[in-house]
Amino acid sequence: MDKIALTAGALYAIVLLRAGGTFAVGWLAGAGARRSRFAARTSSAKFRRAERAIQRWGAPVVAVSFLTVGLQTAANFLAGSMRMPLPRYLPALFVGGAAWALIYATAGIGVLEVLGRLFAERTALGVSGVAVLLLAVGAAVLYRRRRAAAPSSVGGVADES
């Protein structure tokens, strides 16, 4: 239990610094946009209405973003750039960050212990499992890159020559 508590505490400190820093960068970027040539667009009634909605309902979005992969940074940056008030942002950061730290501490330690035991008792099986995992990740990356690089059809109809 001490191992999980120590790991969760370290991860919690890391996520608070990382997510809070991302929020601050977003805040500064939003301030710069308000002083740029885009200032007229950011002061429109439509933009202000969207900003108020994010400020009002954005905190649950920020908290839940910690339970996803790849959405945390965007949610924290947007919360900062949209000037989410700190009394709304900080509780979302603390709750979401705690959930993230606990999940990664418990699951992470569990996975590492299983892998350690697997390599100690059945080295060939462990090496094979890691090799299969690396091949699967490599294939997924290659597939996504090829799909992104494929030319899109014009007009939504594929050319069948």
VENZI-V55709 format. One record per helix or strand of 3 or more residues. SS is the DSSP state (helix for helix, strand for strand). FROM is the first residue (numbers start at 1). TO is the last residue. If there is no record, write none. Layout:
SS|FROM|TO  SS|FROM|TO
This chain:
helix|2|34  helix|39|42  helix|45|65  helix|72|81  helix|86|121  helix|123|149  helix|154|156
